[in-house]
């Protein structure tokens, strides 16, 4: 009998605690503490990708997760010809199809694709086929049977079109013309498929079905069915390793199922339930594109989600209570680059706290040296032992005063060129940054940026959008500003490179009076107001925001500091001394206990 060592190349280990390194994948061990045999297996997970430039459903996606193209579809009011390419993080517009349409099918790669069938109007089916060479679309041989709501697979020169409004018809493409071949066994439209011209899989479809069939290049054969009926779904992969995801009948659904060549098994669900979506990639690295909960106008999605198979089963992000401030306050300021275990907060309301400084050691707050200038709504930067405060409000004036903290006391620094309050702050004591904000009465929302060199402020590049009550963090040469007002709840993000601001990804929840922490490529924002206080928390990866675990208590006018993995939310409105500690998602191996069943 073949042994485990002969198959895997390693013996079964005997350990007292489970391994934590990636080398444990596929390894079997006996844990003497729990008295169980275990291993590590891959688990699926979805994450947010860059949004489409044109929101749509009934579009097609082909290619790989890191190199794909999406084309055509319905934008809520009209069929479109738009095509966009994905590089693994963002979509870029490329040349349009010659004919706008929706509910079509496609095959191929990002540089060599084919689009066929679809509908150009509510009751206008087409047989049109167009070929993409990486730069433009050309009309080629038409389908024999005009139809929409069909599916397709293969490559640019060897593809299959199957099902749809001609619900059992299958046609094969040889690079110049289509030929009718053997029909599906189960008639259906809005189905999904995966594979190549000679070895593929078709699954699901409308009327809502669990049917799954395998294609050998000549004929279709029934295989084991999906766990549950679903139609208007998407698919990816090959005949022996496929992924089915989303659906609208019944639905909308976010569920996904993986195929191992024999059986379908439920896997991780998407974040957004939807049908009529595009899908592409391989079963371990797939892409879900656009879609909606119905084909009619409204609720059209631009969302992109990426599916990856990983040996890690993440421990979700958490918020936990930290030590309370000495006194409840709002509109205080934090040294944004200080840390969760060495934090610094200063100023704020009510009146007695406008000069107060408190230092955090990871468990409790203690009093630090008082500021010379009483203030709240100031800008802040630096660390616990090298802090920076600038501007702010000390009714009646808005301030230009800057102060520097050395870990025990504050001393005067160079004044701002103009008075400001409720501005964003980033950087260090010797390389600080202030941006946006509100000036003296009559000057309104600001878009100016000021850079500090440790002794004086100079003008930097202006923001694109004037605003105040925004969140800011990062470094002087790589900062981020997001949210704010006016209008009431901005979702706009801007990134600073040391001289100019450019647009970043939009917040999922537009808001003002929020707080944040981290760096430009790994940030976190939390709380604020959308008209009412929110506890919503979002993570930034340098291009887009993703929702994560919300705070325990919704609030605004709070201070924030730390990193994306370990941030601190302090004080706020309603007046509170509460501190919450954020711990980001932690990768952890996905252990599986082995049994004899």
Steps between C-alpha positions, in 0.01 A plus 500: 500500500629848411589704809441870569877559492526343154220727370597827671872445551482568874399286798202577724633736768432477873472844663359654817373815324379569147754652255450860388717525187387462137713186463229310687278490188429134417699377800322264741591508868379351827438757774572329833326778695164467322546134407406562134649465155501830309606661175475837324278535194424792273190709564333751270454869575363800307649850517415832335665598174494826307158621385398502133500844338157420351260323738309228313338159502467235225864563403775249422836451666783289353862441590682467831447670835805721441452548124139504382260694281131576564277619218146603401201471737212713624568818704146543632368703208667364186706217351864606488806421288756596768802276555735521798823318589594391854861482623430335833409822681325748268301522175603708196274592207606355163340505154124435485333215318353594162149405619359586842320205656427307818441138605771379262778244550874500452823303516875550482757716677562867572696539175302260279130479576180425312147636565190333356123518509303723737217749470516853361150582626216352708400256224791516255722192511822507299741245356786749476852385586789738564867420551738702724871519419610698804430840350182486288188294420425356155180333377552136401268206418151507654342229713263273310230569759448855631447494876558667836548379861745237371836387639841451344845358563827429325747727321482755218554239227326200663185579696158359586166686524232319697139543616320831539182605324572202274514294819671178390693610193879458504731646236874461450733778370816424299635853467295593195157333516249333734378140462201342677598208724317280750241669723489530877298233680334757730360802315578830671598865477710721731730207572871507584786299355874436533769329298633470146347392170577131554446470878249717685217522750161676482302558820191667641271720293139607459247371572694470825676164490768292670594331171869460422634347177845408375613559138765278337526687170220296344209456741356603836473257797318563827723529808430540870271797556555833675403493870212741428323631193622834368474703183655819362827396666866525394778246475874453457760228476529171312308177451664346809541807723223760469328768707132604486402830667211740536149454360173681459259206501438439778666809620686715492760263644858549616570127534780319319573132432823329395526198267777241543425298188245283678295704749389855573573631853390827660785745552533861621224740393557835328453819701231626258204285397435535127414326177544588131873546574814427304756246612844379394827359625589160643330323790769609748521861375171627354340836427133603545407812302197732512149350512175590673211349693281517189546583132282813514633856554620573852739324733764456228839412650855614430638266767791271429581216738801270492485136616821338619569158645731531797628280780424785738167539679517860624405601854259792451594854597378609844436808710557467875469738794818675608574716803282808543635853461540698821202710389239465229565731206421566137682684219838405645801430277736204477860469394387281209824306459519410868413139578238297680746433784654848503222743409466876540179707509470872579249785524125470455175603659367574761694818593724359781649247256613741230865490615495143639728226366466128573737212420395137445715197583277235348284464809445838668528875448714732713531879499779656293619860474241769429498694172569874511203577274155375601336347193277236344436395136877526435722308258743243634800290398800323647550253782465484878852635553506732199150637451372791292185712535402783267207733454170425668233705668514696821186714480482756371814468278604219265870442572825498301704387803716186477643309797745210527495231771815325625334236716452725802443862393388717209704781338408746227570419135452696178154646440271386218481745205125534563266412784329160468291253697341154436776421248672172419843418636777254412873446533752558776614788720778593256308412181138582572205562271175691544225510235144613446320648797298812575649847528383812678130586456432597142779288349309170508627155400868490407695297242846629592783277623786600731828312556703529823878448512544514878516878519274659236206434269502534118224457244452161337268394217131578536241226552250449218202534735475770767371346823522480876416242770703247297732220612871501419799274555825383343827680432582844359598340168227233501189624679130431469197720563147363489140587584394837634251771411354690305285353361372327810663160459795481261632160389795651311855378566814683386863386515801736538843418353696786655399757240151430365172323579336234281171313531487176699218251554166625634386410851214250515334721764539872432535689829657788690638539854672163458845385612770285345845349533768322301691571182391589148503138379365341820255725684190475713219749566222473754194670648381848395156619397284432197224718644498274803804358677651187347728222624597392147864405445678472165845387388702654215751305290636785293221490242166404658311484830359181653251479786616320811379450860316804640585674827300414811376860538400737220647848547642811335754773592745230614877463463681216326857372488711191435520260207256301289578192706491673840306826523347702782169692507485755782222711652235663284139610499284429687760615758691189593825388661473162324795357308463216251791296368487363146681179407505425128423168341759238596601226255473155660546156350177316424535178700294192418453218750519161328251227586440146380159585351 
